Amino acid sequence: MEEKQSFVKEMQSKHLITLSLGGVIGTGIFLSSGYLIQEAGAVGTIIAYLIGAFFVCLVMLCLGELTVHDPNTGAFHTYASKYIHPGVGFVVAWLYWLTWTVALGYQFITLAIFMGRWFPGVDQWIWCLIFALFILGLNIFNLKLFANSEFWMSFIKVIALAVILVLGLLATFGILKYQGASEAPMFKEFTKNGVFPNGFGAIALAILSANFAFSGAEIIGVAAGETKNPEKSVPKAIFQTLVILIVLFIGTIVVIGALLPQEKAGLDESPFVTILTNIGIPYIGDIMNFILIVTLLSAANSGLYAASRMLWSLSNQNTLPKSFSKLNKKGLPVYGLALTMLGGFLSLFSSIYAAETVYLVLTSISGLAVVGVWLGIGWSHYNFRKQYIKNGGLISDLKYKAPLYPVVPILVIILCLVSMVGIAIDPNQRLGLIIFIPFVILCFGYYQLVFKNKK
């Protein structure tokens, strides 16, 4: 069954943008951004996010060329299999599936916790089941329902961040009154404790976190196979997604750094709740609770979509049973959706009953998966362009060309390797790398032993 005859191409550029934003904008920017400022200072965190933005721009340039040339639901799994090695593609696909599937378990239990603010008498497992069925329903009925639901949930997140950014800037410049400030705060907090209060080591760790903050943007590549006119839609979506993310992420970090003293920008409370409370916004606790629920639903929605397509792609390459490449009448991989949702519940159960063993291993692998996936994208692009020219292809015939080849893919590869070195140095993340590397080796070895000689 050919993919182009099977998948329904109903997505538009706006859906690609919001799908990508849905994967990237998670609870981290709302809850954890203050912690980075506490550790690295406002200036250091802004630098970290600028580097993270530069990194993801490079990755998306590589992915853009690959995707426009070959819009494929398998995306980086297919590209890594074609242009690096089928075993590498196998590893990339399972890493990507695992990262979203493990996240589902966390998202469901966190949603239940947030709902407990309004319905303290309802058991958490009931909320987990309700939200799981809701997300599965959005994904399993038809593509248009999924795409439109993700559009509106991501729209709410973007508007929330934009409103916070505007109100924060108005307070920073003294246009809005800010509790505890007798004059316009401006940017005095940026250097109150020194430009880099905890040294360059803290900035290096912040850079690693900022890199991960942009993970999810690559979902655009997965969705290209179900998109109308990907030659135009994909480049447009990549550009607009990156602009929105960079403005909102760096803008909100500037606002937090300007309005919150470094010592108060921790994990005890969302920095946005503190800022908006000081501006005088009523019911901010309930408003933020609603935004966080929408944020988690959006991330779960886009994650289930992306993970199910990885299973379809693995089956399409005969490394999973053929049932996973079967689509229903509406062109949806129902078996992949069902297995991913089951994996999400297993992740949830392991977080409760095996937090220090199974769940630790799962989170360690999935937490670093984005580095492996981005490395695969850069490496695939480097090899693709070489093979394309070797086979007589003309650069002028490429409908989307990443600039400065081979500098861009080489930089992606180098930055991924540097990130792994940084993770190895950081004692808080080292265990994850120690678990991650053997998993990758075992996964590749399994492919070589079981599938290498299969057609």
Secondary structure per residue as TSV (DSSP state, phi and psi in degrees):
chain	resnum	aa	ss	phi	psi
A	1	M	-	360.0	123.1
A	2	E	-	-80.5	139.4
A	3	E	H	-59.9	-41.0
A	4	K	H	-67.0	-21.1
A	5	Q	H	-89.7	-13.5
A	6	S	H	-103.6	-53.6
A	7	F	S	-74.6	140.7
A	8	V	-	-83.5	125.0
A	9	K	-	-95.2	85.5
A	10	E	-	-116.5	-8.4
A	11	M	B	-78.7	146.9
A	12	Q	-	-116.0	176.7
A	13	S	H	-56.3	-41.0
A	14	K	H	-63.1	-33.8
A	15	H	H	-71.3	-38.2
A	16	L	H	-61.1	-43.1
A	17	I	H	-62.1	-50.8
A	18	T	H	-71.3	-30.1
A	19	L	H	-63.7	-44.5
A	20	S	H	-65.5	-44.2
A	21	L	H	-62.5	-36.3
A	22	G	H	-61.7	-36.4
A	23	G	H	-75.3	-32.7
A	24	V	H	-85.3	-48.5
A	25	I	-	-79.1	96.1
A	26	G	-	-111.0	-165.5
A	27	T	H	-69.8	-16.4
A	28	G	H	-57.2	-46.6
A	29	I	H	-66.0	-29.8
A	30	F	H	-82.8	-31.0
A	31	L	H	-111.3	-39.2
A	32	S	T	-101.2	-8.9
A	33	S	H	-62.5	-33.1
A	34	G	H	-63.7	-34.1
A	35	Y	H	-62.6	-40.7
A	36	L	H	-62.6	-39.8
A	37	I	H	-65.3	-38.9
A	38	Q	H	-61.9	-36.8
A	39	E	H	-83.0	-45.5
A	40	A	H	-107.7	-6.4
A	41	G	H	81.7	162.1
A	42	A	H	-63.7	-46.8
A	43	V	H	-64.1	-44.1
A	44	G	H	-61.8	-39.2
A	45	T	H	-69.5	-39.0
A	46	I	H	-62.0	-43.4
A	47	I	H	-60.7	-42.7
A	48	A	H	-61.1	-43.9
A	49	Y	H	-70.2	-32.5
A	50	L	H	-64.7	-41.3
A	51	I	H	-66.6	-42.3
A	52	G	H	-60.2	-39.5
A	53	A	H	-66.0	-41.1
A	54	F	H	-61.0	-43.0
A	55	F	H	-60.8	-51.0
A	56	V	H	-68.1	-30.1
A	57	C	H	-62.4	-42.3
A	58	L	H	-62.5	-45.3
A	59	V	H	-60.3	-43.4
A	60	M	H	-72.1	-27.9
A	61	L	H	-64.0	-44.5
A	62	C	H	-62.7	-47.7
A	63	L	H	-64.5	-35.8
A	64	G	H	-59.6	-45.9
A	65	E	H	-64.5	-43.8
A	66	L	H	-63.5	-43.4
A	67	T	H	-71.3	-42.2
A	68	V	H	-67.1	-37.2
A	69	H	H	-67.9	-37.5
A	70	D	S	-143.3	78.0
A	71	P	-	-65.0	114.2
A	72	N	-	-144.4	131.9
A	73	T	T	-62.3	-28.0
A	74	G	T	-72.0	-21.0
A	75	A	T	47.5	-126.2
A	76	F	H	-65.5	-21.2
A	77	H	H	-63.8	-49.4
A	78	T	H	-64.3	-43.8
A	79	Y	H	-65.0	-43.1
A	80	A	H	-65.4	-37.4
A	81	S	H	-65.6	-40.0
A	82	K	H	-73.9	-45.7
A	83	Y	H	-106.5	-8.7
A	84	I	T	-117.9	-72.3
A	85	H	-	-170.3	140.0
A	86	P	H	-56.0	-33.2
A	87	G	H	-66.9	-35.7
A	88	V	H	-67.4	-42.1
A	89	G	H	-60.8	-39.4
A	90	F	H	-59.4	-45.5
A	91	V	H	-64.3	-46.4
A	92	V	H	-59.1	-43.3
A	93	A	H	-62.6	-45.2
A	94	W	H	-69.7	-34.5
A	95	L	H	-62.0	-44.4
A	96	Y	H	-69.7	-40.1
A	97	W	H	-61.1	-43.5
A	98	L	H	-65.9	-40.0
A	99	T	H	-63.3	-40.2
A	100	W	H	-78.1	-34.1
A	101	T	H	-69.8	-43.8
A	102	V	H	-62.8	-38.3
A	103	A	H	-62.6	-32.4
A	104	L	H	-57.6	-44.1
A	105	G	H	-59.6	-45.9
A	106	Y	H	-62.5	-42.1
A	107	Q	H	-65.3	-40.8
A	108	F	H	-66.3	-44.1
A	109	I	H	-69.7	-34.1
A	110	T	H	-69.4	-39.1
A	111	L	H	-58.8	-42.3
A	112	A	H	-62.7	-38.9
A	113	I	H	-64.5	-44.4
A	114	F	H	-65.3	-37.8
A	115	M	H	-67.1	-26.1
A	116	G	T	-61.4	-21.0
A	117	R	T	-63.3	-36.8
A	118	W	T	-99.0	-28.4
A	119	F	-	-129.9	70.5
A	120	P	T	-64.8	-18.8
A	121	G	T	-87.5	-5.4
A	122	V	S	-92.7	130.9
A	123	D	-	-62.0	145.1
A	124	Q	H	-64.1	-34.2
A	125	W	H	-63.8	-29.0
A	126	I	H	-66.5	-43.8
A	127	W	H	-64.9	-40.3
A	128	C	H	-57.7	-44.8
A	129	L	H	-67.3	-42.4
A	130	I	H	-61.5	-47.2
A	131	F	H	-69.8	-35.2
A	132	A	H	-62.9	-45.7
A	133	L	H	-65.4	-36.4
A	134	F	H	-63.9	-48.6
A	135	I	H	-66.5	-41.1
A	136	L	H	-62.5	-40.4
A	137	G	H	-62.3	-41.3
A	138	L	H	-62.3	-32.2
A	139	N	H	-88.7	-23.7
A	140	I	H	-102.4	-13.0
A	141	F	S	-84.2	-55.9
A	142	N	-	-162.3	159.1
A	143	L	H	-65.0	-36.3
A	144	K	H	-64.1	-40.6
A	145	L	H	-61.0	-45.9
A	146	F	H	-60.4	-50.4
A	147	A	H	-62.6	-42.2
A	148	N	H	-71.1	-37.2
A	149	S	H	-64.5	-42.1
A	150	E	H	-67.1	-35.0
A	151	F	H	-58.6	-48.4
A	152	W	H	-73.6	-36.4
A	153	M	H	-67.0	-42.9
A	154	S	H	-66.6	-35.6
A	155	F	H	-59.8	-43.2
A	156	I	H	-61.4	-43.1
A	157	K	H	-63.1	-44.8
A	158	V	H	-64.9	-44.7
A	159	I	H	-61.9	-41.3
A	160	A	H	-59.9	-47.8
A	161	L	H	-64.4	-39.1
A	162	A	H	-64.7	-42.5
A	163	V	H	-64.3	-44.2
A	164	I	H	-59.7	-42.2
A	165	L	H	-62.9	-46.3
A	166	V	H	-65.4	-47.8
A	167	L	H	-62.1	-40.0
A	168	G	H	-63.7	-41.7
A	169	L	H	-66.4	-39.7
A	170	L	H	-62.1	-38.7
A	171	A	H	-70.5	-38.3
A	172	T	H	-59.6	-39.9
A	173	F	T	-91.6	7.3
A	174	G	T	81.0	7.9
A	175	I	S	-74.0	-36.2
A	176	L	S	-105.3	143.0
A	177	K	-	-69.3	141.3
A	178	Y	-	-127.0	121.3
A	179	Q	T	-55.6	130.3
A	180	G	T	89.6	-3.8
A	181	A	-	-113.1	119.2
A	182	S	S	-83.5	-15.4
A	183	E	S	-142.9	174.1
A	184	A	-	-58.0	123.6
A	185	P	-	-59.5	-34.5
A	186	M	T	51.8	-133.0
A	187	F	T	-124.7	29.7
A	188	K	G	-63.9	-31.7
A	189	E	G	-65.9	-20.9
A	190	F	G	-59.2	-36.7
A	191	T	T	-120.4	10.9
A	192	K	T	-57.4	-41.5
A	193	N	T	-105.3	19.3
A	194	G	-	99.4	155.6
A	195	V	S	-64.5	-44.4
A	196	F	S	-124.0	80.3
A	197	P	T	-61.6	-29.4
A	198	N	T	-113.3	18.5
A	199	G	H	83.0	178.3
A	200	F	H	-75.7	-22.2
A	201	G	H	-62.0	-40.6
A	202	A	H	-65.0	-35.3
A	203	I	H	-67.2	-40.7
A	204	A	H	-60.1	-41.6
A	205	L	H	-68.6	-35.4
A	206	A	H	-65.5	-34.4
A	207	I	H	-62.5	-41.7
A	208	L	H	-60.6	-44.0
A	209	S	H	-65.8	-40.0
A	210	A	H	-65.4	-36.9
A	211	N	H	-59.0	-46.4
A	212	F	H	-66.3	-27.9
A	213	A	H	-62.3	-26.4
A	214	F	T	-93.7	0.6
A	215	S	T	-66.9	142.9
A	216	G	T	115.4	-22.5
A	217	A	T	-61.0	-28.0
A	218	E	T	-71.4	-5.6
A	219	I	H	-59.1	-25.3
A	220	I	H	-51.6	-40.4
A	221	G	H	-63.3	-37.8
A	222	V	H	-67.3	-39.8
A	223	A	H	-78.8	-11.3
A	224	A	G	-60.0	-32.2
A	225	G	G	-70.4	-10.2
A	226	E	G	-120.4	28.4
A	227	T	B	-116.8	139.3
A	228	K	S	-70.5	134.7
A	229	N	S	47.5	60.4
A	230	P	H	-60.6	-24.0
A	231	E	H	-59.8	-33.2
A	232	K	H	-99.1	-38.4
A	233	S	H	-67.6	-42.2
A	234	V	H	-66.5	-51.9
A	235	P	H	-58.9	-40.5
A	236	K	H	-63.0	-43.7
A	237	A	H	-65.8	-41.5
A	238	I	H	-60.9	-48.5
A	239	F	H	-62.2	-49.2
A	240	Q	H	-68.7	-36.8
A	241	T	H	-61.5	-46.7
A	242	L	H	-64.2	-40.8
A	243	V	H	-62.0	-47.4
A	244	I	H	-60.8	-46.9
A	245	L	H	-63.1	-45.4
A	246	I	H	-65.0	-45.0
A	247	V	H	-63.2	-48.0
A	248	L	H	-70.3	-46.5
A	249	F	H	-65.6	-52.6
A	250	I	H	-70.0	-36.7
A	251	G	H	-60.4	-44.9
A	252	T	H	-68.8	-33.3
A	253	I	H	-64.7	-39.9
A	254	V	H	-60.4	-44.5
A	255	V	H	-64.9	-46.1
A	256	I	H	-61.4	-45.3
A	257	G	H	-63.4	-31.6
A	258	A	H	-78.9	-33.8
A	259	L	H	-101.0	-21.7
A	260	L	S	-111.2	128.9
A	261	P	-	-58.5	145.9
A	262	Q	G	-55.0	-40.3
A	263	E	G	-71.3	-15.0
A	264	K	G	-100.6	-6.2
A	265	A	-	-91.1	64.2
A	266	G	S	-109.6	-149.6
A	267	L	S	-103.5	-0.5
A	268	D	S	-64.0	-33.3
A	269	E	S	-151.1	150.8
A	270	S	-	-57.3	129.9
A	271	P	H	-59.5	-28.6
A	272	F	H	-69.5	-36.1
A	273	V	H	-62.9	-44.8
A	274	T	H	-61.1	-47.2
A	275	I	H	-64.5	-48.5
A	276	L	H	-69.3	-30.7
A	277	T	H	-64.5	-43.1
A	278	N	H	-68.6	-26.0
A	279	I	H	-77.0	-24.6
A	280	G	T	105.4	21.5
A	281	I	-	-77.4	122.8
A	282	P	T	-76.9	157.9
A	283	Y	T	55.8	30.9
A	284	I	H	-66.1	-30.7
A	285	G	H	-61.2	-45.4
A	286	D	H	-71.2	-37.6
A	287	I	H	-62.0	-46.2
A	288	M	H	-67.3	-35.1
A	289	N	H	-61.2	-42.5
A	290	F	H	-62.9	-44.8
A	291	I	H	-62.3	-40.9
A	292	L	H	-66.8	-36.6
A	293	I	H	-65.0	-45.5
A	294	V	H	-62.2	-40.7
A	295	T	H	-59.6	-46.0
A	296	L	H	-68.6	-40.3
A	297	L	H	-62.3	-41.8
A	298	S	H	-63.8	-45.0
A	299	A	H	-64.3	-41.0
A	300	A	H	-65.7	-39.6
A	301	N	H	-62.1	-51.1
A	302	S	H	-69.0	-34.5
A	303	G	H	-66.9	-42.0
A	304	L	H	-63.1	-40.4
A	305	Y	H	-58.9	-53.3
A	306	A	H	-64.5	-43.2
A	307	A	H	-64.9	-40.4
A	308	S	H	-64.9	-33.2
A	309	R	H	-72.1	-28.5
A	310	M	H	-66.3	-39.8
A	311	L	H	-65.7	-40.5
A	312	W	H	-58.9	-43.5
A	313	S	H	-66.6	-40.2
A	314	L	H	-61.3	-42.9
A	315	S	H	-67.0	-38.0
A	316	N	H	-63.0	-26.0
A	317	Q	T	-99.3	15.9
A	318	N	T	65.0	31.2
A	319	T	S	-113.0	7.5
A	320	L	S	-141.2	159.4
A	321	P	-	-52.4	145.9
A	322	K	G	-63.4	-18.5
A	323	S	G	-60.2	-29.3
A	324	F	G	-75.6	-12.1
A	325	S	G	-100.5	3.4
A	326	K	-	-80.2	138.3
A	327	L	-	-113.9	150.1
A	328	N	-	-78.6	-175.6
A	329	K	T	-62.7	-21.4
A	330	K	T	-97.5	10.8
A	331	G	S	75.0	34.7
A	332	L	-	-119.9	139.2
A	333	P	-	-82.3	80.5
A	334	V	H	-63.8	-34.9
A	335	Y	H	-68.8	-38.4
A	336	G	H	-65.6	-39.3
A	337	L	H	-63.5	-43.2
A	338	A	H	-66.5	-43.9
A	339	L	H	-66.4	-38.7
A	340	T	H	-64.5	-42.5
A	341	M	H	-64.5	-39.1
A	342	L	H	-61.6	-43.5
A	343	G	H	-60.7	-37.3
A	344	G	H	-62.6	-40.2
A	345	F	H	-70.1	-37.1
A	346	L	H	-63.3	-38.4
A	347	S	H	-61.7	-43.3
A	348	L	H	-61.3	-47.4
A	349	F	H	-63.2	-38.5
A	350	S	H	-67.1	-30.6
A	351	S	H	-68.7	-23.4
A	352	I	H	-91.9	-45.0
A	353	Y	H	-102.8	-14.1
A	354	A	-	-144.0	49.2
A	355	A	T	-62.1	-34.5
A	356	E	T	-92.5	-0.9
A	357	T	T	-125.6	-85.2
A	358	V	H	-60.5	-49.4
A	359	Y	H	-65.6	-36.0
A	360	L	H	-61.4	-43.3
A	361	V	H	-63.8	-45.8
A	362	L	H	-61.4	-47.1
A	363	T	H	-68.7	-32.3
A	364	S	H	-64.5	-43.1
A	365	I	H	-70.5	-49.5
A	366	S	H	-68.3	-31.4
A	367	G	H	-64.4	-28.6
A	368	L	H	-102.4	-0.2
A	369	A	H	-59.5	-36.1
A	370	V	H	-60.2	-34.2
A	371	V	H	-64.0	-44.0
A	372	G	H	-64.9	-39.6
A	373	V	H	-67.8	-45.9
A	374	W	H	-64.6	-37.7
A	375	L	H	-60.9	-42.9
A	376	G	H	-61.8	-37.6
A	377	I	H	-65.9	-47.3
A	378	G	H	-63.5	-43.6
A	379	W	H	-66.1	-42.1
A	380	S	H	-61.7	-43.3
A	381	H	H	-65.2	-41.6
A	382	Y	H	-59.3	-46.9
A	383	N	H	-71.7	-36.2
A	384	F	H	-59.2	-50.2
A	385	R	H	-63.2	-39.4
A	386	K	H	-62.1	-46.8
A	387	Q	H	-67.2	-36.8
A	388	Y	H	-61.1	-45.9
A	389	I	H	-69.3	-41.6
A	390	K	H	-60.5	-33.9
A	391	N	T	-86.1	9.5
A	392	G	T	93.7	6.7
A	393	G	-	-72.1	147.1
A	394	L	-	-101.2	133.0
A	395	I	G	-58.4	-35.3
A	396	S	G	-64.6	-20.1
A	397	D	G	-83.2	-14.8
A	398	L	-	-68.7	128.7
A	399	K	S	-78.5	-18.1
A	400	Y	S	-142.7	122.5
A	401	K	-	-118.5	124.2
A	402	A	-	-68.8	131.5
A	403	P	T	-72.3	162.8
A	404	L	T	57.1	35.7
A	405	Y	T	-68.5	137.8
A	406	P	T	-95.8	13.2
A	407	V	H	-61.3	-45.4
A	408	V	H	-61.2	-54.5
A	409	P	H	-64.7	-33.6
A	410	I	H	-65.0	-40.4
A	411	L	H	-63.0	-40.0
A	412	V	H	-60.1	-46.8
A	413	I	H	-60.9	-45.8
A	414	I	H	-63.0	-46.2
A	415	L	H	-64.4	-35.4
A	416	C	H	-64.5	-43.7
A	417	L	H	-66.6	-39.7
A	418	V	H	-63.4	-39.3
A	419	S	H	-60.4	-41.2
A	420	M	H	-64.8	-38.0
A	421	V	H	-63.2	-44.2
A	422	G	H	-61.0	-40.1
A	423	I	H	-64.5	-38.1
A	424	A	H	-65.4	-33.1
A	425	I	H	-75.6	-35.1
A	426	D	-	-74.3	115.9
A	427	P	T	-62.8	-25.0
A	428	N	T	-76.6	-20.7
A	429	Q	T	-113.8	-6.8
A	430	R	H	-60.5	-39.9
A	431	L	H	-59.7	-38.2
A	432	G	H	-59.0	-42.4
A	433	L	H	-68.0	-37.8
A	434	I	H	-62.0	-34.3
A	435	I	H	-81.8	-37.6
A	436	F	H	-63.5	-47.4
A	437	I	H	-62.4	-48.7
A	438	P	H	-60.8	-35.1
A	439	F	H	-61.5	-44.8
A	440	V	H	-61.8	-44.4
A	441	I	H	-64.2	-44.3
A	442	L	H	-64.3	-39.9
A	443	C	H	-64.3	-44.4
A	444	F	H	-65.7	-43.4
A	445	G	H	-62.5	-37.7
A	446	Y	H	-62.5	-43.3
A	447	Y	H	-59.8	-45.7
A	448	Q	H	-61.9	-39.2
A	449	L	H	-75.3	-39.0
A	450	V	H	-97.4	-38.7
A	451	F	T	-113.9	-11.1
A	452	K	T	-54.1	-43.6
A	453	N	T	-96.3	4.0
A	454	K	-	-86.7	142.8
A	455	K	-	-82.4	360.0
